[in-house]
């Protein structure tokens, strides 16, 4: 029996499985698709996702396959006169197709010995006090101590749990796909530039071998479960918006996506949790979907592992929903707002014009980009300082090297520049670093495994309490018990 079964082998599911395995948790992944999907549903990683990839040693696999783009314009396509300087060593968006991100995560999963069982869907979930039985579509049943549904916006796990998924159905829909175009690149760019002056949800960009990634508004909103769009559907819509179909032919794949906005009321029922699109869906504006799911997994992984390994303090696992549900709620607000601002209708365009003026005021654009990039997230750790609960950016040390490579193990880290502090009692869960850096916010900083600051100071005042709050009782106290 595995400790955890992850349902869904997309980026959220595999990221979560990798995080669990770092802590010695036995985990298996099941996925309904017989092969990884070639669909490019996302084209980029934002700064915080880039940071977490570096924190786990995965960034070097992704950078050579992507392209760095400035973050300006990622809020509703509005550009300001002055660029925003993000507080990160990765102040850019990494343009990289989602299948390449998934491939890098799967490669890491293989190295860690994680099995992905494909072509089977979870059709039943039954739990008791000791574990969960997952009935699969091939008639077999798997049992584990915990289950996490990372199976997308139409999550079967969420439905089996009867978790309410309130929100709004799609009002707009787009056709998305990859196909070959016979028109010249110059013609495509000229037409696209013209059309995008009034319709931001239109585009065609080369992805190699004469193939283009194409997105165009659909004629109508199709019912859930409708078959994929056809080549004729794509031709019709390209002609309607661009006056030409660019000679489109030989599609690799075609799909639809819409601006439905929904958020699960709960992320956990007993021993079963949900993450990623299974917990939230929203408009695509700002490219936050993939990033939000990866960050869910990053938040949940170490907490679930701590629970299974027996050292989690009371309520630690509950902080997953407490921290990530408000983040998703804010993402829904931000993407809704951007979707409205990008509408070609006169009213939203008038609001967008005024909004662009407001974004020129100092700090406004940076504030909004902090929401899009997730660099502005602050968890409710403590009111003692505005820095507590925020993620610690990477810093360089005087002796050479930097912080993030020291977080590859997924353990907590105490950066102690005083040389006077100790992790005794928690050394099995927390590493100590005595390097010096003038970029840290305090002489000593305690970081959770996800890099968020939970204590800082210049002596040991409050440190033991922080250890116990986030890393459980000391090993000495546990031995006494």
N, C-alpha and C positions, 0 to 999 in steps of 0.2 A: 504494500500500500504506500502510495506517495504521500508526502506531507501536504502538497498542494497540486491541484489540477487547474491549469489555466485554460479557459475555453476561448480560443481565438489566437491565431498565429500572426496577427498583424503587428505593427510596431509597438503598440501598448502591451500586448500580451507577451511578446518576446522580451521586451525591455524588463518587464516585471519578473519573468522567469529568470533572466540573467541576474537581476538584483537579489532574488531569493537564493540562487545557487551560490553567490558570493559568501553567504552566511551558512553554507552547508545544508540548505534545505533541499530535500528531494522533491523534484517538480517534473510534471509532464504537461505537455501542451497538446490539445486536440483542436482540429480545425475542419470545418465542413468542406472547404475547397480542396480538391485533389492536388492542386499545384498552387504555388504563390501567384497572386494576381499581378498581371502586367499593367494594370490601370494606374496611371499617374494622377492620383487624387490630390496630391500636394507637391509643391515645387520648391519648398524651402524650409530651413531651420532658422528660427529666430535666436537672438543672442543667448537667452537663458538655456535653451536646448543645446546650443553649441557648447556652453559651459558644462552642462552635465555630461555631455559626451566626452569632454576633456577630463572631467573628474573621474571617469571610469576607463580612461585609456582608449577610447574609441574614435577620437577626433582625427587621428592620423590616418585612419582608414577612409574617412569621408572627405577630408579637404581636397585630396587630389582629384576627386570625382565631381567636385562642385565648383561654383563660381561665386565670388564674393560681390555682393551688391550693397550700396548704401541703404540705410534704413529710411531715409527721407522719402516721403510719399506713401508710406505704408499705412497711414491713417486716411482712409477714404480717397487715396490718390492725391492728397493735397500736399504740395511742396511749399516750403517757406523760404524766405530770402536768406536765412542763416541756417546752416546745417546743425543738427543736434549732436553734441558730444556725449555718447553713452558711457556710463561708468562701468566699463568692462574692458577686458583685453581683447574682446571679440566684437568690436563696434560695427557689425555688418550683418546682413542676412546671407546665409549660405544657400545659393540656388542649387538644389540637388533633387532629382526626382525621387518620390517616395519609395519606389521599388529598390533603389540603391541603398537607401537608409535601412529598409527592411533586410536586405541581403547582408549588410554589415552586422546587424543585430543577430541574424540567424547564424552567421559565421562564428560569432562569439559564443552563441548558444551551443553550437556543435563542439567548440573547444572545451566548453564547460561540461559536456556530456549530457546535455538536455535533449530528450526525445521529443520530436514533433510527429504526432500521429495524424495523418491527413485523410480526407474523404469521409469523415464521420462527424455527425452533428449531435450536440447534446439535445435530447428530446425529453429528458426527465431529470429532475433534481429532488432528492429526498434526503433530509438530514435528521440526525439524532444528536444526543449529547456528546457522542464520541467522534462523529465524522459525517461525511456526505457521500451518498451514492449518486453517481452520474450515469444515467441510462443513455446509451449511444444509439444512433440510427442503424447500426449494423447488428443490433440485438444484444450487444455485450454491455456490461456494467462495470464501471471503475469506481473504486472507493478511495477517498482521501480524507485527511483531517480537515482541509479547507478547500474551497473552490472560489476562483475569481473569474467572473464573466467579462472578457475583453472582446466580445463578439459583435461589435458594431452597433450602429444606430437602430437596427431592427433586432437587437439582442434577444435571443431565445432565453438566455439565463434570466434577464430582467423580467421577461414575460412569465416565465415559470415561477418566479418569486412573487408575482403580482405587485411589483413595485410601480406605483403611479408614475406616469411620465408626462406631466402636464406641459402645455405650451401651445404653440401655434403651428398649424399645418403650412406647407409651402404655399406661398402666394406667387412666387416666380420660380422658373426652372430653366436650366441651361442644358444644352447638349455638349458633351465633352468626349473627346476621343483623339486617336492618332491615325493619320491617314497620309497618303502621298498627294502632292499637289503638282500640277503641270505648269502653273503660272510661275513667272520668274520671281525671285526674292525681292527685287526692286518693286515690282507691281504689288506684291503681297504687303510689303511694308508701307507703301504709299496709301493703299486702300485701308489698311488697318489703322494707320494714323488718323485718317479722316473719320472713320467710323467711331473710333474711341473718343473723339471729341464730345460725342453725345451718348455713347453706349460703352461704358467701361467694361461691361461683361461680354466683351468680344475680343478675340485674339487668335493669332496663328503664329507659332514660333517653331523654328527647326529644331529637331531633336537628333538629327543624324540620319545618314543613308537615304536622304530625300524624303524623310517622314517629318510631318509637322504635328505638333500638339495644337488642337483646335478647340475653341470654346465659343459658343454662340447661343443667344437666348432661344429657348424653345418656343414653339407656337402656342403651347398650352401646358398646363400642369397635368402630367399623367398620373393616373391612379397608382397607389402603392402596389407593387407586384406586376406592373405592366412590363411587357417585353422591352428589351433595349431598343433604342432608336435605330432606324435603318439608314443606309447610305442615302436613300432618296430624301429622308427627313433632314439629314445634314445638308444636302444640296439645296433643298427648298429654303432652309433658314439662312444659309450663307447668301443666297441670292436676294432674299428679302432684306437683309441688313447691309450687304456690301454691294449689291448690284451684280455680283458674279459669284460663281461657286469655286473659282480658282482651279477648275479642272480636277476637283477632288476625286480620288479613286483609291482602291485597295486599302480599305481601313484595317488597321491592326485590331482595334477594339473601339466600341462606342458605348457610352453610358449617359445617364442623366444625373444631375444633382440639383438640389433646390435650396431654398432659404428657410426650411422648417426650423423652428426654434423650440427645443424642449429640454427640460432638466429633471432628472429623476428626483423624487422626493427624498429617497434614502439611498445610501451607497452600500448598506449592509443589512442582511437579514440573517441573524445567527452566524453560522460558519460560512456563509456565502457573501461575497462582495462583488461589486461591479466597478469598472474603470474605463476611461477613454470614451469613445462614442456610445458605448452601452449606457453611460451615465448622462451624456449630454450631446445634443446636436445643435448646430447653429449655422447662420449664413457663412459662406466661405470668405467674405471680405476680411482682409488682413492676414489670411493664411495661418490661422491659429489652431485648427483642428488637430493636426498631427502633433504639434508642439504641446497642446494641452494634454493629450493622452500620454505622451512620453513623461511629462511632469507629474501626472497622476501616478504612474508606475514608480517613478523615482521617490515620491512621497510615501507610497504604500509599502514598497518592498521591504525596507529595513524594519518597519513597524510590525508587519506580519511575521517576518523572520524572528524578531525579538519575542513575539508572543509564542511562537512554536518552540523556540529554544529555551523558554522558561524564565527569561530575565526581564521581560517587559514590565514596567511599572503599571499599576492599575490605571486604566483609561487610555493607555498609549495608542492602542489600535483605533479607539474612537476618535482620536485627533485626525485620522485620515479624512473622514467625512467632515469633521469640524473645520478643517483647514481648506480642503479642496472644493467643497460645495460652494462656499462664497466666491472662490476664484472662478469657478465655472459660471456662476451667476453674473459676475462682472464681465466675463468674456461674452456672454449672451447679450448683455447690454451694449458692449462696445461694437460687436458685429452687427447687431440690429441698427445701431446708429449709423455705422458706415454704409450698410445696405441702403438706408434711406437717403443718405447724402449722395450716393452714386446713382440714384434713380434719375432718369432723364426728364422727369416731369418738372414743370416750371417751379412749383412750390419747393420741393427738395433742393433744386438748383439754386434758388434764392437763399435758402438756409445755408447751403454749402459756401456761397459767396461770402456771407457774413461770418461763417465759421472760419474761413481762410483768413479773414482779417483778425479775428480773435487769436488765432494760432501764432500771429506775429508778436503777441505780447510775451515778455520774458517768462520762460518756464512752462508755458502752456503746451507747446509742441513736445517738449521733453516729458511732461506729465502723461500725455496721451501715448507716446511711444513706450513709456514705461509699462503701460497696460498691454500694449500689443506684444512687446518683447518679453513680458513677464519679469523684467528686472525690477519692477516697482512693487512686487508682492511683499507683503509683511504679514507673517502669521502672528496670531495673538498669543505670544509667548510671555510677555511682561510689559507693563506700562512704565517700567523704570527708565527705559531709554527707547527712543525711536529706532535705534539700530537693532535692538533685540527683536528677533523674529525675521529679520531681513537676511538675504543670502550674503555670504561673504564673497566678494569678488576675489579673483586670483591676485596674489601678491608675489613679488620677487624678494628673495632673501639675500642678505648681505654676503653670505658665503657662497652664493650661486644657487641656481635652481629656483623653483617657485612652489607655491602651495598645492595647486590642483593635482599634480602628479603624485602627491603624497596621500591622496584620497582614493586611489584606485581600489583599495581593499573594501571600501564601503563601511568602514568603521568610523566611530566618532573620533574627533581630533581636538586635543588641547594644545593650542599654540602658546607656549609659555616663554616670553622673552625675559622674565625675571629670573628664571632658573631656580625658583624657590617653591614651585608648586608640584603636586604629586597626583598621579592617577591610581595610587595604590587602592586596591579594592575594586577597581574598574578597569584594570589593565587588560583584561580579557575582552573588553568591549571598546576601549578608548586608547588611542595612541597619543603620545606626547611628543611635541616638536619644540626644541629650544632655539631654533634659528631666530635671527633678528631681522626686522623689516620696519621701515619707516612708513609703510602703507597700511598698517593695521590700525584699527580704531582705538585700541587699548593695549596696555602692556601684556595682557593675557586674554585669550579669546577661546571659548569652548564652542565647537561646531558639532551639530548633529551629522549623521552619515550623509544627509542630503545637502550639507554645506550651509545650513541656516544657523545663525548665531543664537545661542540660548543662554550665554553668560559671558560677561567680560568684566575685568577689574585689574587691580594692581597688586592684590594680595588674595588670600584664600577665602575672604568673606563671601559667603553665599555659594561657594563652589560645590560643596558637598550636597547642598540642597538641589543644585542644578543637575549634578550627576544622578541623584536619586529620582528626580522628576523625569529625566529623559533616558536614563540608562539603568534604572532599577536599583535595587538594594546592592550594596557592596558585596563582593564575594565572601568577605569575612562574615557579614551578617547572614548571608544565605547558608553558609556552612553551619552557623549556630542554629539556624532554623531546622 
